């Protein structure tokens, strides 16, 4: 890992894969974007800013 970590979780909701922020950094990016979830282009921009995007499996939080 080469920078601050942004943790996300992909959940399938009604047939759509949605990207949910998990840690505080990811939640702040979603707040800046004015959304509850992030889009793939948001993740690309987050990576360009030097952050590492880490996907957390759904069962890891239960």
VMD Tcl script that builds the backbone (N, CA, C; Angstrom):
set m [mol new atoms 186]
animate dup $m
set s [atomselect $m all]
$s set {name element resname resid chain x y z} {
  {N N UNK 1 A 0.852 -1.174 0.000}
  {CA C UNK 1 A 0.000 0.000 0.000}
  {C C UNK 1 A 0.896 1.235 0.000}
  {N N UNK 2 A 0.520 2.184 -0.796}
  {CA C UNK 2 A 1.413 3.309 -1.001}
  {C C UNK 2 A 0.857 4.648 -0.538}
  {N N UNK 3 A -0.204 4.661 0.199}
  {CA C UNK 3 A -0.770 5.921 0.657}
  {C C UNK 3 A -1.888 5.669 1.637}
  {N N UNK 4 A -2.596 6.730 1.997}
  {CA C UNK 4 A -3.752 6.546 2.874}
  {C C UNK 4 A -4.758 5.579 2.237}
  {N N UNK 5 A -5.468 4.838 3.064}
  {CA C UNK 5 A -6.379 3.804 2.570}
  {C C UNK 5 A -7.826 4.276 2.635}
  {N N UNK 6 A -8.532 4.042 1.545}
  {CA C UNK 6 A -9.972 4.281 1.461}
  {C C UNK 6 A -10.618 2.909 1.343}
  {N N UNK 7 A -11.417 2.542 2.343}
  {CA C UNK 7 A -12.056 1.223 2.336}
  {C C UNK 7 A -13.481 1.337 1.820}
  {N N UNK 8 A -13.799 0.437 0.894}
  {CA C UNK 8 A -15.140 0.407 0.303}
  {C C UNK 8 A -15.682 -1.011 0.359}
  {N N UNK 9 A -16.976 -1.115 0.138}
  {CA C UNK 9 A -17.626 -2.419 0.066}
  {C C UNK 9 A -18.631 -2.370 -1.067}
  {N N UNK 10 A -18.586 -3.371 -1.943}
  {CA C UNK 10 A -19.522 -3.448 -3.055}
  {C C UNK 10 A -20.675 -4.350 -2.634}
  {N N UNK 11 A -21.887 -3.812 -2.713}
  {CA C UNK 11 A -23.095 -4.572 -2.355}
  {C C UNK 11 A -24.052 -4.553 -3.542}
  {N N UNK 12 A -24.678 -5.688 -3.760}
  {CA C UNK 12 A -25.666 -5.779 -4.828}
  {C C UNK 12 A -27.033 -5.452 -4.237}
  {N N UNK 13 A -27.619 -4.353 -4.709}
  {CA C UNK 13 A -28.916 -3.896 -4.230}
  {C C UNK 13 A -29.867 -3.855 -5.422}
  {N N UNK 14 A -30.878 -4.693 -5.387}
  {CA C UNK 14 A -31.862 -4.776 -6.462}
  {C C UNK 14 A -31.211 -4.912 -7.833}
  {N N UNK 15 A -30.163 -5.758 -7.912}
  {CA C UNK 15 A -29.497 -6.030 -9.172}
  {C C UNK 15 A -28.444 -5.004 -9.571}
  {N N UNK 16 A -28.212 -3.999 -8.748}
  {CA C UNK 16 A -27.197 -2.979 -9.034}
  {C C UNK 16 A -26.065 -3.086 -8.029}
  {N N UNK 17 A -24.829 -3.072 -8.520}
  {CA C UNK 17 A -23.673 -3.071 -7.630}
  {C C UNK 17 A -23.420 -1.643 -7.174}
  {N N UNK 18 A -23.519 -1.415 -5.872}
  {CA C UNK 18 A -23.300 -0.099 -5.296}
  {C C UNK 18 A -22.043 -0.134 -4.438}
  {N N UNK 19 A -21.281 0.951 -4.460}
  {CA C UNK 19 A -20.017 1.038 -3.737}
  {C C UNK 19 A -20.223 1.892 -2.489}
  {N N UNK 20 A -20.178 1.242 -1.335}
  {CA C UNK 20 A -20.413 1.916 -0.063}
  {C C UNK 20 A -19.092 2.263 0.617}
  {N N UNK 21 A -18.978 3.469 1.153}
  {CA C UNK 21 A -17.772 3.820 1.906}
  {C C UNK 21 A -17.791 3.127 3.264}
  {N N UNK 22 A -16.628 2.655 3.713}
  {CA C UNK 22 A -16.551 1.929 4.978}
  {C C UNK 22 A -15.809 2.736 6.039}
  {N N UNK 23 A -14.614 3.209 5.732}
  {CA C UNK 23 A -13.861 3.941 6.755}
  {C C UNK 23 A -14.114 5.448 6.644}
  {N N UNK 24 A -13.551 6.192 7.565}
  {CA C UNK 24 A -13.817 7.630 7.645}
  {C C UNK 24 A -13.374 8.366 6.389}
  {N N UNK 25 A -12.224 7.997 5.839}
  {CA C UNK 25 A -11.734 8.662 4.619}
  {C C UNK 25 A -12.721 8.467 3.471}
  {N N UNK 26 A -13.221 7.257 3.305}
  {CA C UNK 26 A -14.173 6.976 2.228}
  {C C UNK 26 A -15.477 7.734 2.447}
  {N N UNK 27 A -15.919 7.817 3.697}
  {CA C UNK 27 A -17.156 8.538 4.004}
  {C C UNK 27 A -17.010 10.028 3.708}
  {N N UNK 28 A -15.829 10.563 3.940}
  {CA C UNK 28 A -15.598 11.985 3.647}
  {C C UNK 28 A -15.629 12.244 2.146}
  {N N UNK 29 A -15.055 11.338 1.360}
  {CA C UNK 29 A -15.112 11.489 -0.098}
  {C C UNK 29 A -16.556 11.439 -0.593}
  {N N UNK 30 A -17.359 10.539 -0.027}
  {CA C UNK 30 A -18.768 10.467 -0.410}
  {C C UNK 30 A -19.484 11.756 -0.039}
  {N N UNK 31 A -19.157 12.320 1.123}
  {CA C UNK 31 A -19.776 13.578 1.552}
  {C C UNK 31 A -19.393 14.712 0.610}
  {N N UNK 32 A -18.133 14.761 0.208}
  {CA C UNK 32 A -17.686 15.788 -0.734}
  {C C UNK 32 A -18.447 15.654 -2.047}
  {N N UNK 33 A -18.677 14.411 -2.476}
  {CA C UNK 33 A -19.399 14.160 -3.721}
  {C C UNK 33 A -20.901 14.391 -3.559}
  {N N UNK 34 A -21.357 14.525 -2.312}
  {CA C UNK 34 A -22.776 14.741 -2.064}
  {C C UNK 34 A -23.616 13.500 -2.276}
  {N N UNK 35 A -23.002 12.321 -2.035}
  {CA C UNK 35 A -23.695 11.054 -2.259}
  {C C UNK 35 A -23.474 10.110 -1.089}
  {N N UNK 36 A -24.325 9.104 -0.987}
  {CA C UNK 36 A -24.150 8.074 0.040}
  {C C UNK 36 A -23.251 6.949 -0.451}
  {N N UNK 37 A -23.183 6.766 -1.766}
  {CA C UNK 37 A -22.332 5.750 -2.363}
  {C C UNK 37 A -21.360 6.428 -3.318}
  {N N UNK 38 A -20.334 5.688 -3.703}
  {CA C UNK 38 A -19.341 6.198 -4.631}
  {C C UNK 38 A -19.502 5.512 -5.983}
  {N N UNK 39 A -19.064 6.176 -7.032}
  {CA C UNK 39 A -19.087 5.606 -8.378}
  {C C UNK 39 A -17.672 5.187 -8.764}
  {N N UNK 40 A -17.551 4.375 -9.792}
  {CA C UNK 40 A -16.229 3.903 -10.207}
  {C C UNK 40 A -15.327 5.066 -10.620}
  {N N UNK 41 A -15.895 6.112 -11.228}
  {CA C UNK 41 A -15.057 7.265 -11.590}
  {C C UNK 41 A -14.608 8.028 -10.337}
  {N N UNK 42 A -15.393 7.996 -9.263}
  {CA C UNK 42 A -14.955 8.579 -7.993}
  {C C UNK 42 A -13.720 7.837 -7.483}
  {N N UNK 43 A -13.747 6.507 -7.570}
  {CA C UNK 43 A -12.611 5.708 -7.104}
  {C C UNK 43 A -11.368 5.990 -7.940}
  {N N UNK 44 A -11.552 6.180 -9.239}
  {CA C UNK 44 A -10.412 6.503 -10.104}
  {C C UNK 44 A -9.784 7.827 -9.679}
  {N N UNK 45 A -10.604 8.813 -9.387}
  {CA C UNK 45 A -10.092 10.113 -8.944}
  {C C UNK 45 A -9.440 10.026 -7.568}
  {N N UNK 46 A -10.002 9.217 -6.691}
  {CA C UNK 46 A -9.420 9.020 -5.362}
  {C C UNK 46 A -8.023 8.408 -5.500}
  {N N UNK 47 A -7.878 7.437 -6.408}
  {CA C UNK 47 A -6.566 6.828 -6.646}
  {C C UNK 47 A -5.585 7.855 -7.199}
  {N N UNK 48 A -6.049 8.732 -8.097}
  {CA C UNK 48 A -5.184 9.769 -8.659}
  {C C UNK 48 A -4.677 10.730 -7.594}
  {N N UNK 49 A -5.425 10.874 -6.516}
  {CA C UNK 49 A -5.004 11.733 -5.409}
  {C C UNK 49 A -3.986 11.050 -4.489}
  {N N UNK 50 A -3.648 9.794 -4.793}
  {CA C UNK 50 A -2.630 9.086 -4.022}
  {C C UNK 50 A -3.156 8.143 -2.966}
  {N N UNK 51 A -4.459 7.941 -2.946}
  {CA C UNK 51 A -5.050 7.022 -1.965}
  {C C UNK 51 A -5.064 5.610 -2.525}
  {N N UNK 52 A -5.003 4.649 -1.631}
  {CA C UNK 52 A -5.165 3.245 -1.990}
  {C C UNK 52 A -6.612 2.869 -1.700}
  {N N UNK 53 A -7.288 2.281 -2.683}
  {CA C UNK 53 A -8.677 1.852 -2.503}
  {C C UNK 53 A -8.657 0.363 -2.179}
  {N N UNK 54 A -9.247 0.017 -1.053}
  {CA C UNK 54 A -9.261 -1.365 -0.575}
  {C C UNK 54 A -10.708 -1.825 -0.441}
  {N N UNK 55 A -11.017 -2.937 -1.112}
  {CA C UNK 55 A -12.377 -3.482 -1.016}
  {C C UNK 55 A -12.453 -4.438 0.163}
  {N N UNK 56 A -13.434 -4.221 1.024}
  {CA C UNK 56 A -13.648 -5.052 2.200}
  {C C UNK 56 A -14.775 -6.037 1.881}
  {N N UNK 57 A -14.558 -7.340 2.053}
  {CA C UNK 57 A -15.627 -8.308 1.807}
  {C C UNK 57 A -16.821 -8.050 2.742}
  {N N UNK 58 A -18.018 -8.339 2.254}
  {CA C UNK 58 A -19.222 -8.077 3.046}
  {C C UNK 58 A -19.223 -8.820 4.368}
  {N N UNK 59 A -18.813 -10.064 4.393}
  {CA C UNK 59 A -18.859 -10.850 5.624}
  {C C UNK 59 A -17.788 -10.442 6.626}
  {N N UNK 60 A -16.818 -9.601 6.235}
  {CA C UNK 60 A -15.745 -9.193 7.143}
  {C C UNK 60 A -16.250 -8.245 8.225}
  {N N UNK 61 A -17.381 -7.581 7.999}
  {CA C UNK 61 A -17.884 -6.615 8.959}
  {C C UNK 61 A -18.929 -7.183 9.901}
  {N N UNK 62 A -19.321 -8.405 9.688}
  {CA C UNK 62 A -20.380 -8.988 10.511}
  {C C UNK 62 A -19.829 -9.739 11.681}
}
mol reanalyze $m
mol bondsrecalc $m
mol representation Tube
mol addrep $m
